[in-house]
Amino acid sequence: MNITTIVLIPGLWMTALCWEHWVKHYSEKGYAVIAANWPGMDGEIETLRHDPSSFANLGLTDVVDHYEQFIRGLETPPVIIGHGFGGLVTQILLDRGWGAAGVAIASAPPKGVFRSVFRNLKLALKGRSLTPQQFHHAFANTVCEAASVAAFERYVVPAPKRILRQVALANFSADAPSTVRFHNDSRAPLLLVAGGKDHVAPSWLVKANFDRYHESKADTDYKEFPDQTHFSLLREARVADYVLGWALCRANGSKLTAFPNQTDAWSVQLSA
């Protein structure tokens, strides 16, 4: 299969700007890269932070349908890569039959994953946005405060609390929008990626998500980067290279046997 397009889906508290390094990296390799915002989230960060009314009431199905709509218009099935809640959107899109391969990075858990109450639920219930201190603790916990504040100012926007509630309370809802058919044998290959120092989606949570797919005959893999946090996973060229290499191999029906050995020029920006 000739993969030419990569779709990047951001998670909560960020816009598609969070993918800026991956967009550049993949574009330089010759791929068409689509990093699209959630519905109602186009615009400058400061504007969205000041007035989140255009996306404040989004539900998970609204977001999934939004990405499905433009994936329908692509000439060939893309590689779909999502981060955080974007990882959950990726899993749902694959379950619906879209994509040549999918990667869910530090994913929010679908319905049925053990202890699927996201650790940062209380953040959404107490306020519509993160504080710089909360971002540092939950997202960028291995870097100095100055680097974390700079990242916060560049990327962070308020989150639709409805989506967090839908996911956190999914096991109590018969028709939860975060439902995924784990046994689906016909979906595209899926890779779940975890960061060993992630405070938002701990590796045990991502691994529990992976384990739910054990009855499916569709390709499903798990990869953990021990030194990575929730945010730093978006800053590492070696993560981007591994993810793309895996997706291309799986979409073509082969196995990934080598890890790209490439110096990472991005992580310097977030080093302590």
Secondary structure, 3 states (H helix, E strand, C coil): CCCCEEEEECCCCECHHHHHHHHHHHHHCCCEEEECCCCCCCCCHHHHHHCCCCCCCCCHHHHHHHHHHHHHCCCCCCEEEEECHHHHHHHHHHHCCCCCEEEEECCCCCCCCCCCCCCCHHHHHHCCCCCHHHHHHHCCCCCCHHHHHHHHHHHECCCCHHHHHHHHCHHHCCCCCCCCCCCCCCCCCEEEEEECCCCCCCHHHHHHHHHCCCCCCCCEEEEEECCCCCCHHHCCHHHHHHHHHHHHHHHCCCCCCCCCCCCCCCHHHHCC
